[in-house]
């Protein structure tokens, strides 16, 4: 660990000099990356300096305990050395955590896609419930959200809905929501009172910036059409809906929520750019960790991650074996405890992996 920290200390000196070079400011992407690395190394070096101070103080106390002839002073030095041993262990634990570099994606905004799965109308209604849950949580954090596209049912549910959430540390907080969410409850459409099991799929994608993914016009096919779904002014009367097809990958994005064709195209481009960015990230992750699959938040959308049991007011996250008996509050957006537990579990897993 010491050798690695000394190498990072040398790197911190390099990057500290680099960010003071006026030339780097002209390259916005490089400057942003350099500042991110500098912020990370600054925290690490601060704790490393603290560790070295404690280590030096402990060595001094141990030397006094060995050399001091006065029994009382020798005993005091021994006690001080023991206290410094504990402080040194605590500092070392903090250093091990800090040595895991932060994922640069954690600070990104997200695009979230919620799709009703098994269960028909009931799945669509639960998709709407999850949308409300996430947007209320976003509001409680001071984040902003915007619906990009939706396909609403007559009962007020969503066959699918795509929306963005922007703010501080959004992807880092919600990245582990990707997967299959299972619900057990008596549907509003069920007359006999039987409990049904339905499923909804959630995908959380870090939103790509324009400079990160460049889409060439010749790789894009743009089709316009009449908007579908529930009626309303301008719906089904103008060619405002936009369908984008990315020819090299076959990805298709449709946006029809806005009355303006231009606005729909802009939203569709955001979604397409983000999906292409996700494809690139998946390739990188596969190359970096071909022999290891994370147990928390693998991002596999076919993985059943959570069960919402309404009769028992119970929520269970199957990845970390966490059960909460406050489903009524969770559905109102009170998911902070759940989000924190998933982030801590993922961090602990990273620490175990680094130890291995």
C-alpha positions in Angstrom: 0.0 0.0 0.0 2.8 2.4 0.9 4.5 2.0 -2.6 1.2 2.7 -4.3 0.6 5.7 -2.2 4.0 7.1 -2.9 3.4 6.6 -6.7 0.1 8.5 -6.3 1.9 11.2 -4.4 4.2 11.7 -7.3 1.3 11.7 -9.7 -0.5 14.4 -7.5 2.6 16.6 -7.9 2.4 16.1 -11.7 -1.3 16.8 -12.0 -1.0 19.8 -9.7 1.5 21.3 -12.1 -0.5 20.3 -15.1 -3.7 22.1 -14.1 -1.7 25.4 -13.7 -0.7 25.2 -17.4 -2.8 27.7 -19.4 -2.7 25.4 -22.4 -4.8 22.7 -20.7 -7.8 25.1 -20.3 -8.2 25.2 -24.1 -9.0 21.5 -24.1 -12.3 21.4 -22.1 -12.5 17.6 -21.9 -8.9 17.2 -20.7 -9.2 20.0 -18.2 -12.4 18.5 -16.7 -10.7 15.1 -16.4 -7.5 16.6 -14.9 -9.6 18.6 -12.3 -11.5 15.4 -11.4 -8.3 13.5 -10.9 -6.8 16.4 -8.9 -9.8 16.5 -6.6 -9.6 12.7 -6.0 -5.9 12.7 -5.3 -6.1 15.8 -3.1 -8.5 13.9 -0.7 -6.2 10.9 -0.8 -3.1 12.8 -0.1 -4.7 14.7 2.8 -5.5 11.4 4.5 -2.0 10.0 3.6 -0.4 13.0 5.2 -2.5 12.4 8.3 -1.5 8.7 8.3 2.2 9.7 8.2 1.8 12.1 11.0 0.2 9.5 13.3 2.8 7.0 12.2 5.6 9.4 13.2 3.9 10.3 16.5 3.5 6.6 17.3 7.2 5.9 16.6 8.2 8.7 18.9 5.9 7.4 21.7 7.4 3.9 21.3 11.0 5.2 21.5 10.1 7.1 24.7 8.5 4.0 26.2 11.7 2.0 25.5 14.2 4.7 26.6 12.5 6.5 29.5 13.8 5.5 33.0 10.9 7.1 34.9 8.2 4.3 35.3 5.3 6.8 35.3 6.5 8.6 32.1 7.2 5.2 30.5 3.7 4.0 31.2 2.2 7.2 29.8 4.2 6.8 26.6 3.0 3.2 26.3 -0.6 4.3 26.6 -0.1 7.0 24.1 1.4 4.5 21.7 -1.6 2.2 22.1 -4.0 5.1 21.3 -2.0 6.0 18.2 -2.1 2.4 17.1 -5.9 2.6 17.0 -5.8 5.9 15.2 -3.3 4.5 12.7 -5.6 1.5 12.0 -8.5 3.9 11.4 -6.5 6.0 9.1 -5.4 3.0 7.2 -9.0 1.8 6.8 -9.9 5.2 5.4 -6.9 5.0 3.0 -8.0 1.6 1.7 -11.4 3.1 0.8 -9.9 6.2 -0.8 -7.6 4.0 -2.8 -10.6 2.8 -4.8 -10.8 5.5 -7.5 -14.3 7.0 -7.9 -16.2 6.0 -11.0 -16.3 9.1 -13.2 -19.8 8.2 -14.3 -21.1 8.6 -10.7 -21.5 12.4 -11.1 -23.5 12.1 -14.3 -27.1 12.8 -14.8 -29.3 9.9 -15.9 -31.9 8.7 -18.3 -34.2 6.2 -16.7 -36.5 3.9 -18.6 -39.4 2.1 -16.9 -41.3 -0.6 -18.9 -44.3 -2.7 -17.8 -43.5 -6.4 -18.2 -45.5 -9.4 -17.0 -48.9 -8.5 -15.8 -50.5 -6.4 -18.5 -52.5 -3.4 -17.1 -51.4 -4.1 -13.6 -47.7 -3.9 -14.7 -48.4 -0.6 -16.4 -50.0 0.8 -13.3 -47.0 -0.3 -11.2 -44.7 1.3 -13.8 -46.5 4.6 -13.1 -46.1 4.0 -9.3 -42.4 3.6 -9.7 -42.2 6.7 -11.9 -43.9 8.7 -9.0 -41.6 7.0 -6.5 -38.4 8.0 -8.3 -39.5 11.6 -9.2 -40.6 12.3 -5.6 -37.2 11.0 -4.4 -35.6 13.3 -6.9 -37.6 16.3 -5.7 -36.6 15.5 -2.1 -32.9 15.7 -3.2 -33.4 18.9 -5.1 -32.9 17.2 -8.5 -34.8 18.0 -11.7 -36.6 15.6 -13.9 -38.1 15.8 -17.4 -40.2 13.3 -19.2 -38.7 12.5 -22.6 -41.2 10.0 -23.9 -44.1 7.9 -22.6 -46.8 5.5 -23.7 -49.7 5.8 -21.4 -52.6 3.3 -21.0 -56.2 4.2 -20.6 -56.1 3.3 -16.9 -53.4 5.8 -16.2 -50.4 3.4 -16.2 -47.4 3.4 -18.5 -46.5 0.7 -21.0 -43.2 2.5 -20.9 -41.8 5.9 -19.8 -38.4 7.5 -20.4 -37.3 10.5 -18.3 -34.1 12.3 -17.3 -33.0 13.2 -13.8 -30.3 15.8 -13.4 -28.5 17.0 -10.3 -25.6 16.2 -8.0 -24.4 12.6 -7.9 -27.5 11.2 -9.5 -26.0 8.2 -11.3 -23.9 7.3 -8.3 -27.1 7.2 -6.2 -29.5 5.5 -8.5 -27.3 3.2 -10.7 -28.3 0.1 -8.7 -32.0 0.5 -9.6 -31.5 -1.3 -12.9 -33.3 -4.7 -13.1 -36.6 -6.4 -12.7 -38.9 -5.0 -10.0 -41.6 -7.5 -8.9 -44.9 -6.4 -7.3 -47.3 -8.5 -5.3 -50.7 -6.9 -4.7 -54.4 -7.0 -5.4 -54.8 -5.1 -8.7 -57.3 -2.3 -9.1 -58.8 -4.4 -11.9 -59.2 -7.5 -9.8 -62.8 -8.0 -8.6 -62.2 -11.2 -6.5 -59.5 -9.8 -4.3 -56.8 -12.2 -5.4 -53.1 -11.2 -5.1 -51.4 -11.0 -8.5 -47.6 -10.9 -9.2 -46.5 -8.6 -11.9 -43.1 -7.2 -13.1 -41.6 -4.0 -14.3 -38.2 -3.5 -15.9 -36.1 -0.4 -14.9 -32.9 0.7 -16.8 -30.7 3.5 -15.4 -28.3 5.0 -18.0 -25.7 7.6 -17.4 -26.6 10.5 -19.7 -24.0 11.2 -22.4 -22.8 14.7 -23.3 -22.7 15.8 -26.9 -18.9 15.8 -26.9 -18.8 12.2 -25.7 -20.8 10.6 -28.4 -20.7 12.0 -32.0 -23.6 10.9 -34.2 -23.0 11.4 -37.9 -26.0 12.5 -40.0 -25.3 9.9 -42.6 -25.7 7.2 -39.8 -29.1 8.5 -38.9 -32.6 8.0 -40.4 -35.3 10.4 -39.3 -39.0 9.6 -39.7 -41.9 11.8 -38.6 -45.4 10.6 -37.9 -48.6 11.3 -36.1 -48.4 11.0 -32.3 -50.3 8.1 -30.8 -51.7 7.5 -27.3 -54.5 9.2 -25.4 -56.2 12.2 -27.2 -55.6 15.8 -26.7 -55.0 19.1 -28.5 -52.6 18.6 -31.4 -52.3 14.8 -30.7 -52.9 12.7 -33.8 -53.4 15.9 -35.9 -49.9 16.9 -36.8 -46.7 15.0 -37.8 -44.9 15.9 -34.5 -43.7 12.5 -33.4 -40.1 11.6 -34.4 -38.5 8.2 -34.9 -34.7 8.1 -35.0 -32.9 5.0 -36.3 -29.2 4.7 -35.8 -28.3 2.7 -38.9 -24.9 1.1 -37.8 -26.4 -0.3 -34.5 -30.1 -0.6 -35.4 -31.1 1.3 -32.3 -34.5 3.0 -32.6 -35.8 5.9 -30.4 -39.3 7.4 -30.7 -40.4 10.6 -29.0 -43.9 12.0 -29.3 -44.8 13.8 -26.0 -44.1 17.3 -27.3 -46.3 19.2 -29.8 -43.2 20.4 -31.5 -41.3 18.1 -33.9 -38.1 19.9 -33.2 -38.4 19.4 -29.4 -39.3 15.7 -29.9 -36.2 15.3 -32.1 -34.0 16.9 -29.5 -35.3 14.6 -26.8 -34.9 11.6 -29.1 -31.3 12.6 -29.8 -30.5 12.7 -26.0 -31.9 9.2 -25.5 -30.1 7.8 -28.6 -26.8 9.4 -27.6 -27.2 7.9 -24.1 -28.0 4.4 -25.3 -24.9 4.5 -27.6 -22.8 5.7 -24.7 -24.1 2.8 -22.6 -23.1 0.3 -25.3 -19.6 1.7 -25.3 -19.4 1.5 -21.5 -20.6 -2.1 -21.5 -17.8 -3.0 -23.9 -15.2 -1.4 -21.7 -16.6 -3.0 -18.6 -16.6 -6.4 -20.3 -13.0 -6.0 -21.2 -12.0 -4.7 -17.7 -13.8 -7.4 -15.7 -14.4 -10.4 -18.0 -13.7 -12.8 -15.1 -15.8 -11.0 -12.4 -19.4 -10.1 -12.3 -20.5 -7.6 -9.6 -23.0 -9.1 -7.1 -24.5 -5.6 -6.5 -26.0 -3.9 -9.5 -24.7 -5.8 -12.4 -27.0 -3.8 -14.6 -28.6 -7.0 -16.0 -32.1 -5.9 -16.8 -33.3 -9.5 -16.7 -32.1 -9.9 -13.0 -34.9 -9.8 -10.5 -33.6 -7.3 -7.9 -36.5 -6.4 -5.7 -40.0 -7.5 -4.5 -42.7 -5.1 -3.4 -45.3 -6.9 -1.3 -48.2 -4.6 -0.6 -50.4 -6.9 1.6 -47.4 -7.1 4.1 -46.2 -3.6 3.5 -42.8 -5.2 2.8 -40.0 -4.4 0.4 -37.1 -6.9 -0.1 -34.0 -6.2 -2.1 -32.7 -9.7 -3.1 -29.1 -8.6 -3.8 -28.3 -7.5 -0.3 -31.0 -9.4 1.6 -32.5 -6.2 2.9 -36.1 -6.1 4.0 -38.0 -3.0 5.0 -41.5 -2.9 6.4 -42.4 0.5 5.2 -43.5 0.0 1.6 -46.1 2.7 1.9 -43.4 5.3 2.6 -41.1 3.9 0.0 -43.7 4.3 -2.7 -44.0 8.0 -1.6 -40.3 8.4 -2.5 -38.7 7.5 0.8 -36.0 5.3 -0.7 -32.9 7.0 0.9 -32.2 4.1 3.3 -32.4 1.6 0.4 -30.2 3.7 -1.9 -27.6 4.1 0.9 -27.5 0.4 1.7 -26.9 -0.5 -1.9 -24.1 2.0 -2.3 -22.4 0.8 0.9 -22.8 -2.9 -0.2 -21.2 -2.1 -3.6 -18.3 -0.2 -1.9 -17.7 -3.1 0.5 -17.6 -5.5 -2.5 -15.1 -3.2 -4.2 -12.9 -3.3 -1.1 -13.0 -7.1 -1.0 -12.2 -7.3 -4.7 -9.2 -5.0 -4.2 -8.0 -7.1 -1.3 -8.1 -10.2 -3.4 
